[in-house]
Amino acid sequence: MELDSRTDRSFARARARGRAALAAGVLGLLLAVGGCGASGDSSGSNEKAADGKAAPREGFADGPEGAGADEGRAASAAEDRADGKPSGSKAAPKPGAAATHVIRTATLSVEVKSVPKAVAAARGVAEGAGGLVATENTERLDDTYETSHLVLRVPQDRFQEVLRELAGSGKLLSRTSNAKDVTDQVVDVDSRIATQRASVARVRELMDRAEKISDVVALEGELSSRQSDLESLLAQQSSLKDRTSLATITLDLTPPDAPDDEGRDEDAGFLDALGGGWGAFVTMLRWVAVAFGAALPFLLTGALALLVWRALRRRGAARTAAPAGTPEKEGTPAP
């Protein structure tokens, strides 16, 4: 019995030593694998450092340059958060704002001491701003007064400046200004022009491929129609470009004591009333003469017809009275 118990204890100790040796072997294998991986990493790092191209790991930096990079990234992240962008994302370039197309017009009425000098000054202001005088109409009311009507075209960016200079050239009587946004219309016309050009190009391509005379004739008619539409769109585009690039200013210049629209001063005197009455009398005589001249042919014709009628009536009366007044023959017994 003692022999059996010793034998069992020996087997137990042998199994324990075997387990311990196995565990030690497994642990040694793991350590060896870990050492190889660490050695590979360190060698790779050393090679990158030797080439001068080693990049620090994300979130870490060595030395002053790394610290500066971290500060730059932190500042960029703060700016991104201020702009509402997620941190760490690259700032995308902002697309250019769509151009705004506006038609600007204004009307000014200014009272000036000398209309010719004011006209010359207004022309100089417009041309100095890079614009032009589109229309000029000067009217002399009498020997003393004259007025001028100008239409000026000036660049959009100098519009307000020119308005201020013109308004300050004399006593401002009235001023109106208007701005109309036509951006949608400009974009629509540009899009239609592009589409129409592509359509014209397709028709021309079909004409090059056509072999039958009937097809060529039909395509020529279609091409003419589409080119006409394209030219109309190009005219609209040119008009919009002109009106949006140059603003329009209508300027009316009048002297201080100019007569009103009826040609009379506000404070009319006796001589003015006398002159007005004489003018009305002469006008009445002129109209009477015109009316008499227009009615004279009818009056002459009526008078001539009346004379003929009276002559015929007298002759008829004479013939009727002659038989009744004829004397009786002698020896004729009375009835």
C-alpha positions in Angstrom: 0.0 0.0 0.0 2.8 2.4 0.8 4.4 1.6 -2.6 1.2 2.5 -4.4 0.8 5.8 -2.6 4.4 6.8 -3.4 3.9 5.9 -7.0 0.7 8.1 -7.2 2.5 11.1 -5.6 5.4 10.7 -8.1 3.0 10.8 -11.0 1.3 13.9 -9.6 4.5 15.7 -9.2 5.5 14.8 -12.7 2.3 16.2 -14.1 2.7 19.4 -12.2 6.2 19.9 -13.5 5.0 19.2 -17.0 2.2 21.8 -16.7 4.7 24.3 -15.3 7.1 23.7 -18.2 4.3 24.1 -20.7 3.2 27.4 -19.2 6.8 28.7 -19.2 7.2 27.7 -22.8 4.0 29.5 -23.9 5.1 32.6 -21.9 8.5 32.6 -23.5 7.0 32.4 -27.0 4.7 35.3 -26.3 7.6 37.4 -25.0 9.6 36.5 -28.1 6.8 37.6 -30.5 6.4 40.9 -28.6 10.1 41.6 -28.7 10.2 41.0 -32.5 7.3 43.4 -33.0 8.9 46.1 -30.8 12.2 45.7 -32.6 10.5 46.1 -36.0 8.7 49.2 -34.9 11.8 50.7 -33.5 13.8 49.9 -36.6 11.1 51.5 -38.8 11.0 54.6 -36.7 14.8 54.8 -36.8 14.8 54.5 -40.6 12.1 57.2 -41.0 14.1 59.5 -38.6 17.2 58.9 -40.6 15.5 59.9 -43.8 14.1 63.0 -42.2 10.5 62.2 -43.1 9.2 60.9 -39.8 5.7 62.3 -39.0 4.6 62.5 -35.3 1.6 60.5 -34.3 -1.7 62.3 -34.2 -2.2 64.2 -31.0 1.5 64.2 -30.1 4.4 66.4 -31.1 8.0 66.6 -30.1 9.9 69.8 -29.8 9.0 73.4 -30.6 7.8 72.7 -34.1 5.4 70.1 -32.9 4.0 72.4 -30.3 3.5 75.1 -32.9 1.7 72.7 -35.2 -0.6 71.7 -32.3 -1.3 75.4 -31.6 -2.1 76.0 -35.3 -4.4 73.0 -35.3 -6.1 74.2 -32.2 -6.6 77.7 -33.7 -8.0 76.2 -36.9 -10.4 74.1 -34.9 -11.5 77.2 -32.9 -12.2 79.1 -36.2 -14.1 76.1 -37.6 -16.3 76.0 -34.5 -16.9 79.8 -34.8 -17.9 79.4 -38.4 -20.2 76.5 -37.6 -18.0 73.8 -39.3 -17.0 70.6 -37.6 -13.6 70.6 -35.9 -10.8 69.0 -37.9 -12.5 69.5 -41.3 -10.7 71.4 -44.1 -12.0 74.8 -44.9 -13.8 74.6 -48.2 -13.5 77.7 -50.5 -16.6 79.8 -50.4 -18.3 80.0 -53.8 -18.5 83.5 -55.4 -21.7 85.3 -54.6 -24.1 85.6 -57.6 -23.9 88.9 -59.4 -26.9 91.2 -58.8 -28.3 93.1 -61.8 -30.2 96.3 -61.0 -31.7 98.9 -63.3 -31.4 102.4 -61.6 -33.2 105.5 -62.7 -33.6 109.0 -61.2 -35.4 112.2 -62.1 -34.1 115.6 -60.9 -35.6 119.1 -61.2 -33.2 121.9 -60.3 -33.6 125.6 -60.4 -30.3 127.3 -61.6 -29.3 130.9 -62.2 -27.9 130.2 -65.6 -29.2 127.3 -67.7 -26.4 127.2 -70.3 -23.7 127.1 -67.5 -25.7 124.4 -65.6 -26.0 122.3 -68.8 -22.3 122.5 -69.4 -21.6 121.6 -65.8 -24.0 118.6 -65.9 -22.3 117.4 -69.1 -18.9 117.6 -67.5 -20.1 115.7 -64.4 -21.5 112.9 -66.5 -18.5 112.6 -68.8 -16.1 112.9 -65.8 -17.8 109.9 -64.2 -17.4 107.8 -67.4 -20.9 108.4 -68.7 -22.5 110.4 -71.5 -25.3 112.7 -72.4 -27.9 110.6 -74.2 -30.4 113.4 -74.9 -30.3 117.2 -74.6 -33.3 119.5 -75.4 -33.1 123.2 -74.7 -36.2 125.4 -75.2 -36.3 129.2 -75.1 -39.6 130.4 -73.6 -39.0 134.1 -74.5 -36.2 136.5 -74.9 -35.2 136.1 -71.3 -36.0 132.5 -70.1 -34.9 129.1 -71.3 -35.2 125.6 -69.9 -33.2 122.4 -70.6 -34.1 118.7 -70.5 -31.1 116.3 -70.2 -30.9 112.5 -70.1 -27.6 111.3 -68.6 -26.2 107.8 -68.6 -23.6 107.1 -65.9 -21.9 103.9 -64.5 -23.8 102.2 -61.7 -20.9 102.6 -59.2 -20.9 106.4 -59.7 -24.7 106.8 -59.7 -25.1 108.3 -56.2 -22.1 110.5 -56.5 -23.4 112.0 -59.8 -26.8 112.5 -58.2 -25.3 114.5 -55.3 -23.3 116.7 -57.6 -26.3 117.5 -59.9 -28.6 118.1 -56.9 -26.1 120.5 -55.5 -25.8 122.6 -58.7 -28.8 124.8 -57.7 -32.0 124.8 -55.8 -33.5 121.2 -55.8 -37.2 121.3 -56.7 -37.9 117.6 -56.9 -36.1 114.3 -56.9 -37.2 110.7 -57.5 -35.1 107.5 -57.6 -36.0 104.0 -58.5 -34.1 100.6 -58.5 -35.4 97.5 -60.1 -33.7 94.1 -59.6 -33.6 92.1 -62.9 -31.2 89.4 -61.8 -33.8 86.6 -62.5 -34.5 88.1 -65.9 -30.8 88.3 -66.8 -30.2 84.7 -65.7 -33.3 83.5 -67.6 -32.2 85.2 -70.8 -28.7 83.9 -70.6 -30.0 80.3 -70.1 -32.4 80.6 -73.0 -29.6 81.9 -75.2 -27.4 78.9 -74.4 -30.2 76.6 -75.1 -31.1 78.3 -78.4 -27.5 78.2 -79.5 -27.3 74.5 -78.9 -30.6 74.1 -80.8 -29.2 76.0 -83.8 -26.1 73.9 -83.7 -28.1 70.7 -83.8 -30.2 71.9 -86.8 -27.0 72.8 -88.7 -25.6 69.4 -87.9 -28.7 67.8 -89.3 -28.5 70.0 -92.4 -24.9 68.7 -93.0 -26.2 65.1 -92.9 -29.4 65.7 -94.9 -29.4 64.1 -98.4 -32.9 64.9 -99.7 -33.9 68.3 -101.0 -37.1 68.3 -99.0 -35.2 67.7 -95.8 -32.8 70.5 -96.6 -35.6 72.9 -97.3 -37.5 72.0 -94.1 -34.3 72.3 -92.0 -33.5 75.7 -93.5 -36.9 77.0 -92.5 -36.4 75.6 -89.0 -32.9 77.1 -88.8 -34.2 80.5 -89.9 -36.9 80.5 -87.2 -34.5 79.4 -84.5 -31.9 82.0 -85.5 -34.5 84.7 -85.4 -35.4 83.7 -81.8 -31.7 83.7 -80.9 -31.3 87.2 -82.3 -34.3 88.4 -80.3 -32.8 86.9 -77.1 -29.4 88.5 -77.9 -31.1 91.9 -78.3 -32.8 91.4 -74.9 -29.5 90.5 -73.4 -27.8 93.6 -74.9 -30.6 95.8 -73.6 -30.4 94.4 -70.1 -26.6 94.7 -70.1 -26.8 98.4 -71.2 -29.5 99.3 -68.6 -27.8 97.4 -65.7 -24.3 98.8 -66.5 -25.4 102.4 -67.0 -27.9 104.2 -64.7 -30.3 106.8 -66.3 -30.7 110.3 -64.8 -33.3 112.7 -66.2 -32.4 116.3 -65.4 -34.7 119.3 -65.8 -33.0 122.7 -65.5 -35.1 125.9 -65.1 -34.2 129.6 -64.3 -35.5 131.1 -61.0 -38.2 133.4 -62.6 -39.3 131.2 -65.5 -42.9 131.6 -66.5 -45.3 128.8 -65.9 -46.7 126.3 -68.4 -49.2 128.7 -69.7 -46.5 131.3 -70.5 -47.6 133.7 -67.8 -46.0 134.9 -64.6 -47.6 134.0 -61.3 -48.2 137.7 -60.5 -49.9 139.1 -63.6 -50.4 142.9 -63.9 -52.6 145.3 -66.0 -50.3 145.2 -69.0 -50.2 141.4 -68.9 -54.0 141.3 -68.7 -54.3 143.8 -71.6 -51.9 141.8 -73.7 -53.8 138.6 -72.9 -57.1 140.2 -73.9 -55.7 141.6 -77.1 -54.3 138.2 -78.0 -57.7 136.6 -77.3 -59.4 139.3 -79.5 -57.0 138.7 -82.3 -57.4 135.0 -82.0 -61.2 135.4 -82.2 -61.0 137.5 -85.3 -58.7 135.0 -86.9 -61.2 132.2 -86.1 -64.1 134.3 -87.5 -62.1 134.9 -90.7 -61.3 131.2 -91.0 -65.0 130.3 -90.5 -66.2 132.9 -93.0 -63.6 131.7 -95.5 -64.8 128.1 -95.1 -68.5 129.1 -95.4 -68.0 131.5 -98.4 -68.4 128.9 -101.2 -71.6 127.7 -99.7 -72.9 131.2 -99.2 -72.2 132.2 -102.8 -73.8 129.0 -104.1 -76.9 129.7 -102.0 -77.2 133.3 -103.1 -76.9 132.4 -106.8 -79.6 129.7 -106.3 -81.8 132.3 -104.6 -81.4 134.8 -107.5 -82.2 132.2 -110.1 -85.3 131.1 -108.2 -86.5 134.7 -107.9 -86.0 135.4 -111.6 -87.9 132.3 -112.6 -90.7 133.2 -110.2 -91.1 136.7 -111.6 -91.2 135.4 -115.1 -93.8 132.9 -114.2 -95.9 135.6 -112.5 -95.6 137.9 -115.6 -96.9 135.1 -117.9 -99.9 134.4 -115.7 -100.8 138.1 -115.5 -100.6 138.8 -119.3 -103.7 136.8 -120.4 -105.9 138.2 -117.7 -105.1 141.8 -118.7 -105.5 141.5 -122.5 -108.2 144.1 -123.9 -111.4 142.8 -125.6 -111.9 143.2 -129.4 -114.3 145.9 -130.7 -117.8 144.8 -131.6 -117.7 141.8 -129.4 -120.9 141.6 -127.4 -120.6 141.4 -123.8 -121.7 138.3 -122.2 
